[in-house]
Amino acid sequence: MGRERVRKVLLRVVGTLFVATVYPIGLYLWRPGNCCPGDTMMLSLYLARGIFLWLAVPDPAAHRILIAHA
């Protein structure tokens, strides 16, 4: 398996982890009494990061800064 293929698989896995963790954590936080604005904001950032990692899969070299930040 080439480096490029491994990089694309890892981007998909990490992007999926970012998106998949938002829902269970969100269910806990959005109960009455558990939610604070900072937690909700961080969940939205993780969701956006996961989506943009998925979008970076076709050309990882063009999205190096996003990948390094994630």
Biopython code that builds the backbone (N, CA, C, O; Angstrom):
import numpy as np
from Bio.PDB.StructureBuilder import StructureBuilder

atoms = [
    (1, "MET", "N", (0.853, -1.174, 0.000)),
    (1, "MET", "CA", (0.000, 0.000, 0.000)),
    (1, "MET", "C", (0.897, 1.235, 0.000)),
    (1, "MET", "O", (1.826, 1.331, 0.803)),
    (2, "GLY", "N", (0.625, 2.165, -0.886)),
    (2, "GLY", "CA", (1.434, 3.368, -0.973)),
    (2, "GLY", "C", (1.117, 4.364, 0.126)),
    (2, "GLY", "O", (0.090, 4.282, 0.800)),
    (3, "ARG", "N", (2.028, 5.299, 0.280)),
    (3, "ARG", "CA", (1.837, 6.332, 1.316)),
    (3, "ARG", "C", (0.576, 7.149, 1.087)),
    (3, "ARG", "O", (-0.152, 7.480, 2.024)),
    (4, "GLU", "N", (0.333, 7.467, -0.185)),
    (4, "GLU", "CA", (-0.844, 8.283, -0.503)),
    (4, "GLU", "C", (-2.136, 7.552, -0.135)),
    (4, "GLU", "O", (-3.072, 8.162, 0.383)),
    (5, "ARG", "N", (-2.184, 6.273, -0.396)),
    (5, "ARG", "CA", (-3.385, 5.484, -0.078)),
    (5, "ARG", "C", (-3.580, 5.392, 1.441)),
    (5, "ARG", "O", (-4.702, 5.504, 1.934)),
    (6, "VAL", "N", (-2.496, 5.190, 2.168)),
    (6, "VAL", "CA", (-2.580, 5.134, 3.638)),
    (6, "VAL", "C", (-3.062, 6.474, 4.184)),
    (6, "VAL", "O", (-3.879, 6.520, 5.104)),
    (7, "ARG", "N", (-2.553, 7.557, 3.616)),
    (7, "ARG", "CA", (-2.955, 8.893, 4.065)),
    (7, "ARG", "C", (-4.452, 9.114, 3.832)),
    (7, "ARG", "O", (-5.136, 9.683, 4.683)),
    (8, "LYS", "N", (-4.960, 8.665, 2.684)),
    (8, "LYS", "CA", (-6.377, 8.841, 2.385)),
    (8, "LYS", "C", (-7.252, 8.009, 3.330)),
    (8, "LYS", "O", (-8.306, 8.466, 3.773)),
    (9, "VAL", "N", (-6.812, 6.799, 3.630)),
    (9, "VAL", "CA", (-7.574, 5.954, 4.562)),
    (9, "VAL", "C", (-7.593, 6.580, 5.948)),
    (9, "VAL", "O", (-8.636, 6.610, 6.602)),
    (10, "LEU", "N", (-6.446, 7.081, 6.401)),
    (10, "LEU", "CA", (-6.391, 7.730, 7.716)),
    (10, "LEU", "C", (-7.261, 8.982, 7.773)),
    (10, "LEU", "O", (-7.901, 9.245, 8.791)),
    (11, "LEU", "N", (-7.289, 9.750, 6.693)),
    (11, "LEU", "CA", (-8.149, 10.933, 6.667)),
    (11, "LEU", "C", (-9.612, 10.542, 6.803)),
    (11, "LEU", "O", (-10.367, 11.202, 7.516)),
    (12, "ARG", "N", (-10.015, 9.483, 6.130)),
    (12, "ARG", "CA", (-11.398, 9.034, 6.239)),
    (12, "ARG", "C", (-11.715, 8.542, 7.650)),
    (12, "ARG", "O", (-12.784, 8.831, 8.187)),
    (13, "VAL", "N", (-10.785, 7.802, 8.244)),
    (13, "VAL", "CA", (-11.018, 7.268, 9.589)),
    (13, "VAL", "C", (-11.095, 8.395, 10.616)),
    (13, "VAL", "O", (-12.006, 8.422, 11.443)),
    (14, "VAL", "N", (-10.150, 9.315, 10.565)),
    (14, "VAL", "CA", (-10.134, 10.414, 11.538)),
    (14, "VAL", "C", (-11.344, 11.325, 11.329)),
    (14, "VAL", "O", (-11.957, 11.768, 12.300)),
    (15, "GLY", "N", (-11.692, 11.609, 10.070)),
    (15, "GLY", "CA", (-12.883, 12.418, 9.797)),
    (15, "GLY", "C", (-14.140, 11.760, 10.323)),
    (15, "GLY", "O", (-15.014, 12.428, 10.874)),
    (16, "THR", "N", (-14.235, 10.445, 10.153)),
    (16, "THR", "CA", (-15.388, 9.711, 10.661)),
    (16, "THR", "C", (-15.436, 9.739, 12.184)),
    (16, "THR", "O", (-16.512, 9.864, 12.769)),
    (17, "LEU", "N", (-14.285, 9.623, 12.824)),
    (17, "LEU", "CA", (-14.252, 9.695, 14.290)),
    (17, "LEU", "C", (-14.714, 11.060, 14.792)),
    (17, "LEU", "O", (-15.464, 11.145, 15.764)),
    (18, "PHE", "N", (-14.266, 12.132, 14.127)),
    (18, "PHE", "CA", (-14.703, 13.465, 14.536)),
    (18, "PHE", "C", (-16.215, 13.609, 14.406)),
    (18, "PHE", "O", (-16.868, 14.143, 15.302)),
    (19, "VAL", "N", (-16.770, 13.137, 13.301)),
    (19, "VAL", "CA", (-18.209, 13.282, 13.076)),
    (19, "VAL", "C", (-19.002, 12.331, 13.968)),
    (19, "VAL", "O", (-20.047, 12.709, 14.498)),
    (20, "ALA", "N", (-18.518, 11.108, 14.138)),
    (20, "ALA", "CA", (-19.268, 10.102, 14.897)),
    (20, "ALA", "C", (-19.323, 10.406, 16.392)),
    (20, "ALA", "O", (-20.282, 10.008, 17.054)),
    (21, "THR", "N", (-18.342, 11.088, 16.935)),
    (21, "THR", "CA", (-18.362, 11.377, 18.368)),
    (21, "THR", "C", (-19.270, 12.544, 18.716)),
    (21, "THR", "O", (-19.616, 12.724, 19.884)),
    (22, "VAL", "N", (-19.664, 13.338, 17.733)),
    (22, "VAL", "CA", (-20.506, 14.501, 18.026)),
    (22, "VAL", "C", (-21.887, 14.070, 18.508)),
    (22, "VAL", "O", (-22.414, 14.647, 19.460)),
    (23, "TYR", "N", (-22.472, 13.077, 17.875)),
    (23, "TYR", "CA", (-23.848, 12.688, 18.225)),
    (23, "TYR", "C", (-23.975, 12.140, 19.650)),
    (23, "TYR", "O", (-24.829, 12.628, 20.390)),
    (24, "PRO", "N", (-23.167, 11.146, 20.081)),
    (24, "PRO", "CA", (-23.339, 10.656, 21.459)),
    (24, "PRO", "C", (-23.024, 11.707, 22.524)),
    (24, "PRO", "O", (-23.706, 11.786, 23.546)),
    (25, "ILE", "N", (-22.006, 12.498, 22.283)),
    (25, "ILE", "CA", (-21.679, 13.536, 23.260)),
    (25, "ILE", "C", (-22.768, 14.599, 23.265)),
    (25, "ILE", "O", (-23.128, 15.127, 24.317)),
    (26, "GLY", "N", (-23.292, 14.911, 22.078)),
    (26, "GLY", "CA", (-24.366, 15.903, 21.975)),
    (26, "GLY", "C", (-25.628, 15.470, 22.690)),
    (26, "GLY", "O", (-26.315, 16.297, 23.290)),
    (27, "LEU", "N", (-25.944, 14.183, 22.636)),
    (27, "LEU", "CA", (-27.130, 13.700, 23.352)),
    (27, "LEU", "C", (-27.001, 13.937, 24.850)),
    (27, "LEU", "O", (-27.977, 14.286, 25.513)),
    (28, "TYR", "N", (-25.806, 13.748, 25.380)),
    (28, "TYR", "CA", (-25.597, 13.985, 26.808)),
    (28, "TYR", "C", (-25.663, 15.479, 27.124)),
    (28, "TYR", "O", (-26.294, 15.879, 28.103)),
    (29, "LEU", "N", (-25.020, 16.296, 26.306)),
    (29, "LEU", "CA", (-24.925, 17.722, 26.610)),
    (29, "LEU", "C", (-26.246, 18.459, 26.427)),
    (29, "LEU", "O", (-26.505, 19.439, 27.126)),
    (30, "TRP", "N", (-27.081, 18.006, 25.502)),
    (30, "TRP", "CA", (-28.307, 18.740, 25.220)),
    (30, "TRP", "C", (-29.461, 18.357, 26.119)),
    (30, "TRP", "O", (-30.595, 18.767, 25.874)),
    (31, "ARG", "N", (-29.201, 17.586, 27.145)),
    (31, "ARG", "CA", (-30.224, 17.351, 28.161)),
    (31, "ARG", "C", (-30.345, 18.605, 29.018)),
    (31, "ARG", "O", (-29.374, 19.346, 29.171)),
    (32, "PRO", "N", (-31.516, 18.847, 29.572)),
    (32, "PRO", "CA", (-31.664, 20.035, 30.422)),
    (32, "PRO", "C", (-30.687, 20.003, 31.595)),
    (32, "PRO", "O", (-30.598, 19.010, 32.316)),
    (33, "GLY", "N", (-29.972, 21.078, 31.772)),
    (33, "GLY", "CA", (-29.048, 21.199, 32.889)),
    (33, "GLY", "C", (-27.624, 20.791, 32.575)),
    (33, "GLY", "O", (-26.733, 21.058, 33.381)),
    (34, "ASN", "N", (-27.367, 20.159, 31.446)),
    (34, "ASN", "CA", (-26.011, 19.717, 31.125)),
    (34, "ASN", "C", (-25.298, 20.608, 30.124)),
    (34, "ASN", "O", (-24.073, 20.550, 30.020)),
    (35, "CYS", "N", (-26.017, 21.416, 29.400)),
    (35, "CYS", "CA", (-25.434, 22.141, 28.275)),
    (35, "CYS", "C", (-24.818, 23.465, 28.712)),
    (35, "CYS", "O", (-25.401, 24.223, 29.488)),
    (36, "CYS", "N", (-23.651, 23.710, 28.202)),
    (36, "CYS", "CA", (-23.061, 25.039, 28.342)),
    (36, "CYS", "C", (-22.594, 25.465, 26.952)),
    (36, "CYS", "O", (-22.255, 24.607, 26.138)),
    (37, "PRO", "N", (-22.567, 26.759, 26.660)),
    (37, "PRO", "CA", (-22.287, 27.212, 25.297)),
    (37, "PRO", "C", (-20.912, 26.780, 24.763)),
    (37, "PRO", "O", (-20.770, 26.540, 23.564)),
    (38, "GLY", "N", (-19.926, 26.683, 25.612)),
    (38, "GLY", "CA", (-18.593, 26.294, 25.150)),
    (38, "GLY", "C", (-18.545, 24.871, 24.622)),
    (38, "GLY", "O", (-17.878, 24.599, 23.624)),
    (39, "ASP", "N", (-19.245, 23.969, 25.280)),
    (39, "ASP", "CA", (-19.270, 22.576, 24.824)),
    (39, "ASP", "C", (-19.971, 22.443, 23.481)),
    (39, "ASP", "O", (-19.513, 21.709, 22.605)),
    (40, "THR", "N", (-21.068, 23.144, 23.323)),
    (40, "THR", "CA", (-21.802, 23.101, 22.063)),
    (40, "THR", "C", (-20.947, 23.671, 20.935)),
    (40, "THR", "O", (-20.959, 23.142, 19.823)),
    (41, "MET", "N", (-20.216, 24.729, 21.205)),
    (41, "MET", "CA", (-19.357, 25.324, 20.195)),
    (41, "MET", "C", (-18.250, 24.356, 19.786)),
    (41, "MET", "O", (-17.947, 24.232, 18.599)),
    (42, "MET", "N", (-17.646, 23.675, 20.749)),
    (42, "MET", "CA", (-16.579, 22.732, 20.414)),
    (42, "MET", "C", (-17.103, 21.565, 19.598)),
    (42, "MET", "O", (-16.419, 21.090, 18.691)),
    (43, "LEU", "N", (-18.303, 21.094, 19.902)),
    (43, "LEU", "CA", (-18.888, 20.014, 19.113)),
    (43, "LEU", "C", (-19.121, 20.453, 17.669)),
    (43, "LEU", "O", (-18.908, 19.670, 16.743)),
    (44, "SER", "N", (-19.550, 21.680, 17.473)),
    (44, "SER", "CA", (-19.761, 22.154, 16.102)),
    (44, "SER", "C", (-18.435, 22.282, 15.368)),
    (44, "SER", "O", (-18.376, 22.046, 14.161)),
    (45, "LEU", "N", (-17.374, 22.650, 16.068)),
    (45, "LEU", "CA", (-16.057, 22.712, 15.432)),
    (45, "LEU", "C", (-15.555, 21.324, 15.053)),
    (45, "LEU", "O", (-14.987, 21.146, 13.975)),
    (46, "TYR", "N", (-15.758, 20.342, 15.924)),
    (46, "TYR", "CA", (-15.348, 18.970, 15.605)),
    (46, "TYR", "C", (-16.135, 18.423, 14.418)),
    (46, "TYR", "O", (-15.576, 17.725, 13.572)),
    (47, "LEU", "N", (-17.419, 18.732, 14.350)),
    (47, "LEU", "CA", (-18.234, 18.282, 13.233)),
    (47, "LEU", "C", (-17.725, 18.895, 11.924)),
    (47, "LEU", "O", (-17.577, 18.194, 10.923)),
    (48, "ALA", "N", (-17.464, 20.185, 11.937)),
    (48, "ALA", "CA", (-16.956, 20.845, 10.733)),
    (48, "ALA", "C", (-15.584, 20.300, 10.348)),
    (48, "ALA", "O", (-15.312, 20.109, 9.163)),
    (49, "ARG", "N", (-14.726, 20.050, 11.316)),
    (49, "ARG", "CA", (-13.396, 19.510, 11.028)),
    (49, "ARG", "C", (-13.495, 18.133, 10.387)),
    (49, "ARG", "O", (-12.751, 17.830, 9.454)),
    (50, "GLY", "N", (-14.394, 17.306, 10.872)),
    (50, "GLY", "CA", (-14.574, 15.979, 10.284)),
    (50, "GLY", "C", (-15.065, 16.049, 8.850)),
    (50, "GLY", "O", (-14.603, 15.295, 7.994)),
    (51, "ILE", "N", (-15.994, 16.946, 8.586)),
    (51, "ILE", "CA", (-16.509, 17.098, 7.226)),
    (51, "ILE", "C", (-15.413, 17.600, 6.294)),
    (51, "ILE", "O", (-15.283, 17.107, 5.174)),
    (52, "PHE", "N", (-14.634, 18.560, 6.735)),
    (52, "PHE", "CA", (-13.573, 19.071, 5.875)),
    (52, "PHE", "C", (-12.446, 18.059, 5.684)),
    (52, "PHE", "O", (-11.778, 18.078, 4.650)),
    (53, "LEU", "N", (-12.223, 17.189, 6.643)),
    (53, "LEU", "CA", (-11.256, 16.111, 6.431)),
    (53, "LEU", "C", (-11.753, 15.143, 5.362)),
    (53, "LEU", "O", (-10.963, 14.651, 4.557)),
    (54, "TRP", "N", (-13.041, 14.870, 5.348)),
    (54, "TRP", "CA", (-13.605, 14.040, 4.276)),
    (54, "TRP", "C", (-13.400, 14.715, 2.917)),
    (54, "TRP", "O", (-13.073, 14.054, 1.931)),
    (55, "LEU", "N", (-13.594, 16.024, 2.876)),
    (55, "LEU", "CA", (-13.432, 16.754, 1.619)),
    (55, "LEU", "C", (-11.965, 16.814, 1.181)),
    (55, "LEU", "O", (-11.685, 17.017, 0.000)),
    (56, "ALA", "N", (-11.045, 16.643, 2.103)),
    (56, "ALA", "CA", (-9.618, 16.692, 1.776)),
    (56, "ALA", "C", (-9.088, 15.370, 1.241)),
    (56, "ALA", "O", (-7.942, 15.309, 0.794)),
    (57, "VAL", "N", (-9.888, 14.313, 1.275)),
    (57, "VAL", "CA", (-9.415, 12.985, 0.863)),
    (57, "VAL", "C", (-8.956, 12.929, -0.593)),
    (57, "VAL", "O", (-7.909, 12.334, -0.847)),
    (58, "PRO", "N", (-9.661, 13.505, -1.562)),
    (58, "PRO", "CA", (-9.211, 13.360, -2.945)),
    (58, "PRO", "C", (-7.831, 13.965, -3.220)),
    (58, "PRO", "O", (-7.087, 13.432, -4.043)),
    (59, "ASP", "N", (-7.477, 15.056, -2.555)),
    (59, "ASP", "CA", (-6.182, 15.693, -2.796)),
    (59, "ASP", "C", (-5.568, 16.154, -1.473)),
    (59, "ASP", "O", (-5.635, 17.339, -1.146)),
    (60, "PRO", "N", (-4.969, 15.233, -0.707)),
    (60, "PRO", "CA", (-4.417, 15.606, 0.596)),
    (60, "PRO", "C", (-3.289, 16.630, 0.532)),
    (60, "PRO", "O", (-3.117, 17.418, 1.462)),
    (61, "ALA", "N", (-2.524, 16.627, -0.548)),
    (61, "ALA", "CA", (-1.398, 17.567, -0.646)),
    (61, "ALA", "C", (-1.877, 19.015, -0.690)),
    (61, "ALA", "O", (-1.174, 19.913, -0.225)),
    (62, "ALA", "N", (-3.053, 19.248, -1.238)),
    (62, "ALA", "CA", (-3.582, 20.610, -1.316)),
    (62, "ALA", "C", (-4.151, 21.098, 0.013)),
    (62, "ALA", "O", (-4.397, 22.292, 0.182)),
    (63, "HIS", "N", (-4.358, 20.188, 0.946)),
    (63, "HIS", "CA", (-4.990, 20.539, 2.229)),
    (63, "HIS", "C", (-4.054, 20.221, 3.405)),
    (63, "HIS", "O", (-4.510, 19.786, 4.462)),
    (64, "ARG", "N", (-2.774, 20.436, 3.219)),
    (64, "ARG", "CA", (-1.797, 20.086, 4.254)),
    (64, "ARG", "C", (-2.016, 20.842, 5.557)),
    (64, "ARG", "O", (-1.831, 20.279, 6.636)),
    (65, "ILE", "N", (-2.407, 22.103, 5.472)),
    (65, "ILE", "CA", (-2.585, 22.901, 6.686)),
    (65, "ILE", "C", (-3.752, 22.369, 7.513)),
    (65, "ILE", "O", (-3.650, 22.261, 8.735)),
    (66, "LEU", "N", (-4.848, 22.040, 6.858)),
    (66, "LEU", "CA", (-5.997, 21.460, 7.568)),
    (66, "LEU", "C", (-5.626, 20.140, 8.219)),
    (66, "LEU", "O", (-5.981, 19.889, 9.371)),
    (67, "ILE", "N", (-4.919, 19.301, 7.492)),
    (67, "ILE", "CA", (-4.523, 17.991, 8.024)),
    (67, "ILE", "C", (-3.574, 18.158, 9.211)),
    (67, "ILE", "O", (-3.699, 17.450, 10.211)),
    (68, "ALA", "N", (-2.635, 19.084, 9.104)),
    (68, "ALA", "CA", (-1.712, 19.326, 10.218)),
    (68, "ALA", "C", (-2.452, 19.855, 11.442)),
    (68, "ALA", "O", (-2.103, 19.510, 12.572)),
    (69, "HIS", "N", (-3.468, 20.687, 11.230)),
    (69, "HIS", "CA", (-4.236, 21.233, 12.344)),
    (69, "HIS", "C", (-5.074, 20.157, 13.028)),
    (69, "HIS", "O", (-5.250, 20.182, 14.247)),
    (70, "ALA", "N", (-5.587, 19.221, 12.246)),
    (70, "ALA", "CA", (-6.419, 18.160, 12.812)),
    (70, "ALA", "C", (-5.557, 17.175, 13.561)),
    (70, "ALA", "O", (-6.068, 16.202, 14.115)),
]
sb = StructureBuilder()
sb.init_structure("model")
sb.init_model(0)
sb.init_chain("A")
sb.init_seg("    ")
for serial, (resi, resn, name, xyz) in enumerate(atoms, 1):
    if name == "N":
        sb.init_residue(resn, " ", resi, " ")
    sb.init_atom(name, np.array(xyz, "f"), 0.0, 1.0, " ", f" {name:<3s}", serial, name[0])
structure = sb.get_structure()
